[in-house]
């Protein structure tokens, strides 16, 4: 079979991108495959093309509802009608009808949670699944049982489906994470196809500033002056909204905010406006960007830095997918390090919540437990998973085990954060340090590498932004900034 011909006929592409052909050949030969391809190299083609060439259905397990909806819409725009997403957005009558007609679809996107639903699983089991795909497979390890415990059941689900050929796709996975993926999916015989995580067309720039006010001023300068489309990342939904307002007040009109707390219809509209260049800049939490297929994003700015090197690489990888020069900028102050620590320590349940859950969860509903103990979704999922996995007749022992598991997970995340902080404060080549983290070596540094290697962010400026900022009415600027900072 001439895969090059099939690529051109079905997708109109003249050639494969780096790594795609090797992954597709492995899948077509029926091999279980774990593929690490850099963000932006077209991982979805690695299951779409084999899907057309193989008999039966392709199941794609996807971590985010917005991601699977985006992928489904992209396929529909390109003319594919036999594609569907089975998720919580589907009203019950539509979901019932979709499950009855599931055999009529070729590509079925689904969340790991939905796969544990008995009705959904019965419908999937009736199919001839030729390819089982886990997209963003690093979620198995990175988010783990405290966030998405249903990912840990994918190996069992795969077995129930008759062990179909399996493709695990990710852009960021250390050796430790790849081992986790193989273990969870029970892929002892998997072929590993590993390409460098490096994106040489993205220049790396880290800038320490003295205060929050200075950081805001820098953000305005960069957003006004940098060429092309960009994403600005925040850890706080509130700050994403407020900084979008500040940017608009300072003459940057084609900007808005995006986070998971917004209505789904509004988020879809913003994505479409960004994709069609009606919006140039998005102030967002990490909920934005995964699956947004926009090739000409020219810059990523982190107003709050990522909690791990993996997350940072995922987020900056949304820039420069067309191969053209792009920039990744981190702005930080010494005070910024307290926020991610607070987020890590508050993400998992506290001692009182663990004790209350273990003693009461068998007699109360999810809604009652969540309200009674003031649990977040993540805390509830963590507690439910480990309470059901542990000893049921020894509550003190179970409480102790869950506390230990929580402490281990918090320590693990703190170590990831410490590594990220060390990278920010480092005084050597930033690209080399990132590659070292993934057990790689930098053999051919790009001309525009990082700020430690002489890269100047001014090379990406379209005009002198500092002059523009300085011509503002200074009192007006200070009043606006004070209003934002004081809340």
Residue pairs with C-beta under 8 A, 6 or more apart in sequence:
1 28
1 53
3 16
3 21
3 24
3 25
3 28
3 49
4 15
4 16
6 49
6 52
6 53
7 13
7 15
7 16
7 45
7 49
8 14
10 49
10 52
11 45
11 48
11 49
11 78
16 24
16 45
17 41
17 42
17 45
18 37
18 38
18 41
18 195
19 35
19 37
19 41
19 193
19 195
20 37
20 41
20 42
20 45
20 46
22 193
23 33
23 35
23 37
23 46
23 167
23 193
24 45
24 46
24 49
24 50
26 33
26 35
26 191
26 193
27 33
27 46
27 47
27 50
27 131
27 165
27 167
28 50
28 53
28 54
30 165
31 165
31 189
31 190
31 191
32 165
32 166
32 167
32 187
32 189
32 190
32 191
33 165
33 166
33 167
33 168
33 190
33 191
33 192
33 193
34 137
34 168
34 178
34 181
34 182
34 187
34 190
34 191
34 192
34 193
35 43
35 46
35 167
35 168
35 169
35 170
35 192
35 193
35 194
36 170
36 171
36 172
36 173
36 178
36 192
36 193
36 194
36 195
36 197
37 43
37 46
37 169
37 171
37 193
37 195
38 171
38 195
38 196
38 197
38 198
38 199
38 317
39 171
39 172
39 199
39 313
39 314
39 317
39 318
39 321
40 199
40 295
40 317
40 318
40 319
40 320
40 321
41 195
43 135
43 169
43 171
44 71
44 135
46 167
46 169
47 58
47 60
47 131
47 133
47 167
47 169
48 75
48 107
50 58
50 131
51 58
51 106
51 107
51 130
51 131
52 106
54 130
54 131
55 128
55 130
56 127
56 128
56 129
56 130
56 131
57 102
57 103
57 105
57 106
57 107
57 108
57 127
57 128
57 129
57 130
58 106
58 107
58 108
58 129
58 130
58 131
58 133
59 108
59 110
59 124
59 127
59 129
59 131
59 132
59 133
59 161
59 164
60 68
60 71
60 107
60 108
60 109
60 110
60 133
60 135
61 110
61 111
61 112
61 115
61 132
61 133
61 134
61 135
61 154
62 68
62 71
62 85
62 109
62 110
62 111
62 135
62 136
63 111
63 112
63 135
63 136
63 139
63 143
63 148
63 290
64 136
64 287
64 290
64 291
65 85
65 87
65 88
65 89
65 111
65 264
66 264
66 267
66 268
66 271
66 287
66 290
66 291
67 135
67 136
67 290
67 291
68 85
68 87
68 109
68 110
68 111
68 291
69 85
69 87
69 89
69 268
70 271
70 291
70 292
70 293
71 109
71 291
72 83
72 84
72 85
72 109
74 293
75 83
75 107
76 83
80 106
80 107
82 104
82 105
82 106
82 107
83 105
83 106
83 107
83 108
83 109
84 98
84 102
84 105
84 107
84 108
84 109
85 109
85 110
86 95
86 98
86 99
86 108
86 109
86 110
86 111
86 114
86 120
87 109
87 110
87 111
87 114
88 111
88 114
89 264
90 98
99 119
99 120
99 123
100 123
102 108
102 123
102 124
102 126
102 127
103 126
103 127
108 124
108 127
110 120
110 124
111 150
112 148
112 150
112 151
112 153
112 154
113 148
113 150
114 120
115 121
115 124
115 150
115 153
115 154
115 157
116 150
116 153
116 157
121 157
121 160
124 161
125 160
125 161
129 161
129 162
129 164
130 164
130 165
131 164
131 165
131 166
131 167
132 158
132 161
132 164
132 165
132 166
132 167
133 166
133 167
133 168
133 169
134 140
134 154
134 166
134 167
134 168
134 169
134 181
134 185
135 169
136 169
136 170
136 290
137 168
137 169
137 170
137 173
137 181
138 170
138 171
138 172
138 173
138 177
138 181
138 310
139 148
139 151
140 151
140 152
140 154
140 177
140 180
140 181
140 184
140 185
141 173
141 176
141 177
141 180
141 181
141 184
142 177
142 308
142 310
142 311
143 151
144 151
144 409
145 151
145 152
145 382
145 385
145 386
146 347
146 348
146 378
146 381
146 382
146 385
146 406
146 409
147 378
147 381
147 382
148 381
149 381
149 382
149 384
149 385
151 184
152 184
152 385
154 184
154 185
155 183
155 184
155 185
155 186
158 164
158 166
158 185
158 186
159 186
166 185
166 187
166 190
168 181
168 185
168 187
168 190
170 177
170 181
171 197
171 313
171 314
171 317
172 197
172 310
172 313
172 314
172 438
173 181
173 310
174 310
174 437
174 438
174 439
175 439
177 310
178 192
178 194
181 187
182 188
182 190
196 435
196 440
197 313
197 434
197 435
197 438
197 440
198 431
198 434
198 435
198 440
198 442
199 316
199 317
199 320
200 444
200 446
201 320
201 323
201 324
201 325
201 326
201 446
202 316
202 317
202 319
202 320
202 326
202 327
202 328
203 325
203 326
203 327
203 328
203 446
203 448
203 449
203 450
203 455
203 457
203 460
204 316
204 328
204 430
204 431
204 434
204 449
204 450
204 451
204 455
205 327
205 328
205 329
205 330
205 450
205 451
205 455
205 457
206 329
206 330
206 332
206 424
206 430
206 450
206 451
207 218
207 329
207 330
207 331
207 332
207 451
207 457
208 332
208 333
208 334
208 424
209 215
209 218
209 331
209 332
209 333
210 333
211 333
212 333
212 335
212 485
213 481
213 485
214 333
215 303
215 331
215 332
215 333
216 243
216 246
216 481
216 484
217 469
218 331
219 232
219 243
219 247
219 301
219 303
219 331
220 246
220 247
220 250
220 252
220 465
220 469
221 465
221 466
221 468
221 469
222 299
222 301
222 329
222 457
222 465
223 230
223 232
223 247
223 252
223 255
223 281
223 301
224 250
224 251
224 252
224 465
224 468
224 469
225 461
225 462
225 463
225 464
225 465
225 468
226 298
226 299
226 327
226 460
226 461
226 462
227 298
227 299
227 460
227 461
227 462
228 280
228 296
228 297
228 298
228 299
229 274
229 277
229 280
229 281
229 294
229 296
229 297
229 298
229 299
230 280
230 281
230 282
230 297
230 298
230 299
230 300
230 301
230 319
231 281
231 282
231 284
231 288
231 289
231 297
231 299
231 300
231 301
231 315
231 318
231 319
232 240
232 243
232 281
232 282
232 283
232 284
232 300
232 301
232 302
232 303
233 284
233 285
233 286
233 300
233 301
233 302
233 303
233 304
233 306
233 315
234 240
234 243
234 283
234 284
234 285
234 303
234 304
235 285
235 304
235 339
235 340
235 343
236 285
236 304
236 339
237 259
237 260
237 261
237 285
239 303
239 304
240 257
240 258
240 259
240 283
240 284
240 285
241 257
241 259
241 283
242 484
243 257
243 283
243 303
243 484
244 255
244 256
244 257
244 283
245 484
246 480
246 481
246 484
247 255
247 281
247 283
248 255
249 480
250 469
250 472
250 477
251 468
252 281
254 278
254 279
254 280
254 281
255 279
255 280
255 281
255 282
255 283
256 270
256 273
256 279
256 282
256 283
257 282
257 283
257 284
258 267
258 270
258 271
258 282
258 283
258 284
258 285
258 287
258 288
259 284
259 285
259 287
259 288
260 285
260 287
262 270
270 279
270 282
271 288
271 292
273 279
274 282
274 292
274 294
275 292
275 293
275 294
282 288
286 306
286 311
286 315
289 315
289 318
290 314
290 318
292 318
293 321
294 318
294 321
295 321
295 322
296 321
296 322
296 324
297 318
297 319
297 320
297 321
297 326
298 319
298 320
298 324
298 325
298 326
298 327
298 460
299 319
299 326
299 327
299 328
299 329
299 460
300 315
300 316
300 318
300 319
300 326
300 327
300 328
300 329
301 329
301 330
301 331
302 312
302 315
302 328
302 329
302 330
302 331
302 332
303 331
304 336
304 339
304 340
305 312
305 330
305 332
305 336
305 340
305 420
305 424
306 312
306 315
306 420
307 340
307 343
307 344
307 413
307 416
307 417
307 420
308 413
308 416
308 417
308 419
308 420
309 416
309 419
309 420
309 423
309 434
309 437
310 416
312 330
312 420
313 434
316 328
319 326
319 327
319 328
320 326
325 448
325 460
327 457
327 460
329 457
330 424
332 424
337 421
340 417
341 414
341 417
344 410
344 413
344 414
344 417
345 410
347 376
347 378
347 379
347 413
348 378
348 379
348 382
348 406
348 409
348 410
349 357
349 373
349 375
349 379
349 382
349 383
349 402
349 406
351 403
352 373
353 373
353 374
353 375
353 379
353 383
354 383
354 399
354 402
354 403
354 406
355 399
356 372
356 373
357 369
357 373
357 375
357 383
357 387
358 383
358 387
358 395
358 398
358 399
358 402
359 395
360 369
360 372
361 369
361 383
361 384
361 387
364 372
366 380
366 384
369 375
369 380
370 380
375 383
382 406
383 402
386 401
386 402
386 405
387 398
387 402
390 397
390 398
390 401
390 402
391 397
391 398
391 401
392 398
419 437
423 430
423 433
423 434
423 437
426 433
426 452
427 452
428 452
429 442
429 445
429 449
429 450
429 452
429 453
430 449
430 450
430 451
430 452
431 442
431 445
431 446
431 449
431 450
431 453
432 441
432 442
432 445
435 441
435 442
445 453
448 455
448 459
449 455
451 457
469 477
